[in-house]
Amino acid sequence: MSDTYNHWTIVNLVFQHLVDQGFQPTLGAGGDPGEPAAALLRCMGITPTVEGDRRTTDATRDQLAELRARMLD
């Protein structure tokens, strides 16, 4: 049986641990933190899932809008 966790929960846990140790971590340098967060998870041996990836959601929404425009116009 494998456990699943929201990837942002794991990133938050790592960041909280770093803060507790006196560090001031940043992620994404003010930009989209998705890819740096995914890289952090991969370094820990965790494969991020696409369900929480905003880029996947945006691409799906764009594809659906394109299909609606073609089919309904």
Order of alpha helices (4+ residues) and beta strands (2+ residues): alpha-alpha-alpha
